[in-house]
Amino acid sequence: MTVAPVRAARSSAELIRAEEPVLAHNYHPLPVVVARAEGTWVEDVEGRRYLDMLAGYSALNFGHRHPALIEAAHRQLDQLTLTSRAFHNDRLAQFAESLAELTGLDMVLPMNTGAEAVESGIKVARKWAYDVKGVAPDQATIVVAADNFHGRTTTIVSFSTDETARAGFGPFTPGFRVVPYNDLAALEAAIDETTAAVLIEPIQGEAGVVIPDDGYLRGVRELTRRAGCLFIADEIQSGLGRTGRTLAVEHEAVVPDVLLLGKALGGGIVPVSAVVARREVLQVLRPGEHGSTFGGNPLAAAVGSAVVELLETGEFQRRAEELGMELRVGLTALVGKGVQGFRARGLWAGVDIDPAIGTGREISERLMREGVLVKDTHGSTIRLAPPLTITTDELGQALGTLEKVLTEGA
């Protein structure tokens, strides 16, 4: 038997060059090659450590390799990983029960990625509109907000206002009406008898952590209730502890009809997403009308159940709220010193950098060289979304490094 030679360890630069001819160029990552991680820290192939202030766009709310989540995954890997939904498995009921209870809703449709959850939510809303509301066949509309980010499938980019996401991918899926975010009058004007649902992010993440005015979410809830259409809240980034509550809609005591979850639901271990909804909404689906081979697989259900158990303690929501106040204080001190302004809720902030100092990308690269990882969005804005396990000292270190980078760039 011939044994293939062990390939010598390659440097970060070599690995980055090796990706160039074999990977599609649909990302522009920072030039760091992560090889190991623990908690709030990652380490590259050369052994240099970085403080992770992005947390996988909130997929790593509980940090890298949280012990309880790793244990749940290992335990399940020794038992069963996949059956498909052709059969039942012994982990799915517990996951669905606990997630429904956590969110205050009734039924769960398990999927894998955030985009799958959004696509599934759209399908369910349309089916509900035809079967329950009585909208004429193929006439259902869904109202969405400008500057939204819900994923990158062809249907989802059909209602994006980001030309980078749209250009070259038409023809686009009809049935969507786009209105300005945080504008209840525009939303009310767009809703009519064909409206199946209003789909919004309670806080717009990709747009730069844009937080609506107080009362906006309550207004959306009231408008949809009066119009007899569904309120779908995309909490794929904002949910599961990030903003100091289990869900961002809780800041206004709002319960949507349909909730879309993902990212942190998989604990940074496996892709897990879900549509969680009122019973009368999800009951419109019948066998054969929707599905996913991996959706609700035993490994995902085991990890998802462990995530819910962590959130049930309330510890991570409290940490996000308390440390979020420290984050706000630290960022406030930087306004006028390279920071033009910021928006923050919990441990989540969009920070607008003075363009005279650099673009968001340039600031991200400077922070990387100083051992702190963030990512830019929309020109000179950077996002901060550290694991909710970050300590006060680590948060102070990150803010101090940001101050140093801004000062040196002035």
N, C-alpha and C positions, 0 to 999 in steps of 0.2 A: 504494500500500500504506500503510495507516494503522499508525503505530507507537504503541503504548501509552506514555503518559507514564511516566517513571521515578518510582517512589514515593519520596518523601523519606525519608531515614533516620529511624527512630523511636527514641525514648528507651526505656530499660528500662521505665519506668512505662507508656508508651503500648503497648508490645508485650505486657506482662502484661495490661493491660486488653483488648487486642485478642483475646487467647486466650479470655477468659471466655465469650463467647456462642457460640464455634464449636468448642471442645474439650470432650470429656467430662471431668467433674470427678473423675477417678479417681486423681489425684495432688494432693498439697499441697506443691509445691516451694518451696524458699527463693526469696525475691524477688530473684534475680540472673539476668540474661539473658546467657548466654555467647555470644560471637561469634567468638572466636579462642582457640587453645590451642597450647602447645608444651611438651613435657616434663612438668614437674610444675606448670605454671602455666596458668591460663586468664585470659581478659580479657573484660570485658563490653562492651556496645555503646558505653559512654561512654569506654572505654579504661582502666578501673580493673583492676588485676591482683589475682588471688587465688591463694593456694597451695592446690592441690587435695589434700585429705587423705581423699578418698573413692574416687577412681579408678573411678568408675562401678560401685561395688559389686564391685570386682576385675575389671571388664572391661578396665580400662586398666592392667594390671600393668606394662606396658612404657612407660607414660607416653603422653601425647598425641602422636600423629604421629611415632612412632619412625621414624627415617630408613630402617632396613632394611625395615620393614613398609610404609611409604609407597612405597618403591621397588618392592617386590614387587607392590603393588597397581597402581601406574602401569604397570609392565611388562605385567601381565596385562590391564589395561584396553585396551591397544593391540592385544591379540591375540584374546581371546575371553572373554566373561563368562558365558554361559549356554547350555546345550544341552538341559537337563532330563536325567533319567536314562533317557530313551528311547534315548539314544546314549551311548557312552563319551566321555570327554574326556582330554586328554593330561596333566592335572595331578593327577587323583584317585588314581592308584596310588601316586605318590610321597608324597602326603599320608597315605594310609592306612598305607603301609609305615613311614614315619617315626614316626607317632603310636603305632602298635602297638609298635614297638621302644622308644620313650620310656617307655611305661607298663608294659612287660613282659607285654603280653597279645597276642592273636593276630589278631583281626578287628575291623573298624570299621564302624559304621553311621552315616554322616554325616547330620546334620540341621542345623537353623538356630538355634533358640533353646534355652535351658536347659529350659524347660517341655516342648518337643518331645522333648528327650533323655529327660526323666523319663517322659513318656507312652510313648515308644518302649521304654524299659527295662521298664516295667510290662507292656506287650504281650508283649515277648520272654520275660519271666519266666513269664507265664501259659502261653504256647505251649510253653515248655520243660517246665513242670509237667505238661501234658497229654501231650505227645509223648514225653518222656524219663522223667519221674518216675512217670507213670501215675496222676496225680490224676484223679478222676472229672470228666467234663465240667461246666464252669461252677461247680466247687467250689473252685477255687484261691484261696488267701488270701495276702496279703502283710502282714508285720508291719512297722510303722513306729513312730517315736518321737514322743512328745508334744512340743509346741513346735517341731515341724519347720517348715521352709520349703522347698518343692520347686517352687513355681510357683503359678499362679492359674487353671489350667483347671478345668472342673467336676469332672473325676476327681480332680485333685490337691487341691482344696479339700475334697473328700469326706473326706479323712483328715487335714485340718488341725485343730488345736485352737484356732486363732485365730478367734474368733467374728466379728470384723470381716471376715475373708476368707470366712466361711461364710454368714453371715446373709443370707437372701433369695435364695440360689442353689440350693436343693434342688429336686427330690429328689436325693439323693446316691448316688454309685456304691458298691455293696456290695463286699465282698471284702477289707476292710482291718481289721487289729487294731492298736490303738494302745496302746503300753506306755510307761512313763516312760523318758526318756533316761538313759543311764549306769546302768542297772539290769539286770544280767545275769540275776538270778533271775527278774524279771518277763518278760524276753525268753524265757528257757527255757520258762517256763510257757505262753507264748502260741504256741509252735511245736508243730505236730502234723503228721500225715500229709498234711494239705491245704496246708501251707505251701510256696509256690513260692519265696519270697524274703524276706529281711530287707533293708529299704531304710532307710539312715540317712545323715546328714551326719557325717563324721568329726569335724567341729567345727560346731556350729550357729551359722550366721551371723546370720540375722534375729532369733534369740532373744537376741542380744547377745554373740556370740563366746563361746559356752559350750563349754568344753574338757572332755572326759570324763576320768575317772581313768585313770592309767597302767594298762594291761592290759585296758581295756574293749574296744578294737578287736580285740586278740588273742582276747579271750573271744567276741566276736561271730563271728570267723572260725572258732573251734573249735566253737561251738554249731551254726553253719550246716553245717559239714563233717560233724559227727556226725549231724545231722538229715537230711542229704541234700537241703538246699535251697540257694539261691543267696544270696550276700552281694553286695548292690548298694551301692556307695559313691557318694553324690552329692558330687562334688568340683567342682561348678560354681562355687562361690565359693572354696572352700579350696584348690583345685588350681592347678597351673601356676606354682609358685614362691612363692605368697603366704605360706606358713608356714615358709619356710626349707628346704623340700624340694620336689621336683617335685610330689609328692602328699602330702597330710596323713597318709594311711595309712602312709607310709614311716617316720613317727616311731615306729611299733610294728612295722616290718618285716612288714607285712601286705599280701597281694595279694588283692584281692577277685575274685569271679568276673565281675562286671560293674562298669564304671566309667562314670560320667556326667560329661561335660565340657561346658563352654560358656564364656560371658563372655570371659575372656582369650584363649581359643582363636581369637577373631576379631581380636585385636590392637587392639580399639577402632575398627576400620574397617568390618567387615561382621559380621553375625550368623553365627557358626559354632558348632555343637555336635556332639557325637558320643556314641554308645554304643560303648564299647570293651570287648571281652569275650573269654573263652575261645572257641576255635573251636567246641566242641561246643554252646555256648549259642547263638551267633548263627547257626549252621547250621540252626536250626529254621525260619528264615524262608525262604519260597519266593516266586518271582515272583508279584506281585500281592497279597501279603498285607500289605505295608506299603510306604510310599514318601513322597517329598517332591519336588515340582517343583524347588525350589531347593537341596535337600540335596545337598551334594557338588559344587556348581557350580564352574566353573574359577576364578573370582575368589576364592571362599571357600577352595578347596583351595590356591591360591597363597599367600594370606595365612596360612592355617593351617600350611602347610609352613614359612614364614618364622618363625612363632612357635616351632615345634618346633626350628628351627635355633638360635634364641636360647637356648632352654632347654637344648639339648644342650651348650652351653658351660659350664653350671653357674654362670655369673656372677650371674644373678638370684637363684638360690637362696642363694648365699653372701651377697649383699647383704641379702636379707630376714633371714637369720639374724643377721648382724653388726649391722645397723641395728636389728633387733628387740631386741637386747640394750640398745641405747641408748634405745629407746622405753620398755622396761621400767624402766630406771633413772630416766628422766624422769617417768614416771607414778608410780613409787614415791615420789618426792619430793613429789608433789602429794596423796598420801593423807593425809587429815586437814586438808587445806587446800582443801576444796571437792570433793575426790574421795573417795568412800566406799570404793571398791575398783575393781579392774579385772581383766580376764582377757586375756592376750595370748599369741600364738604367732607368731613371725616378725614381719612388718610388718602385724599385724592385731590390733586391740584393741577390746574393749567396755569402756567407761569409765562407771562409775556415779557420777553427779553427786549431790551432796547436794541433796535436794528443797527445802531451805530457801533454796538459792541460785537455783534455777530448774529448769524442766523441761528435758528434752533438746532440745526445740524452741527454747526461749528461749536456751539456751546456744549452739545452732547459729546462731541469728540474731545473737547478740552476736559470735560468732567471724567470721561473714560480714562484719559491719560493720568488723571489724579486719583483713579480708583473708585469712581462712582458711576453707575450705569443708569442713564435715563434715555428717553427717546423724544425726538421732536415731532411736531405736527403743525401743519399750516404756518409755514414761514418761520417766524421768530418765537413760536410758542413751544415750550417743553412741558411734558407731563410728568408729574411725580405721583407714583402709586406704589409705595413700598409694601412688602409683606406686612400683614397686621401684627406679626410677631416682632417687629422692629423694636429696639429699646430706645429709651430717651437719649442715651449717649450716642447710639448709632444715628438717630435722627439729627442730633446736633452736629455730628461729624459730617453728615451729608449737606446740611445747610451751611456749615462753615466752609466746606469745599466749594459750594456754589458761590459763596461770597468771595472766596479767593479767586476763582475763575473770572467772575465778573469784574473784580478790581483790577486784575492783571490785564483784562481785555479793554479796559476803559482808556 
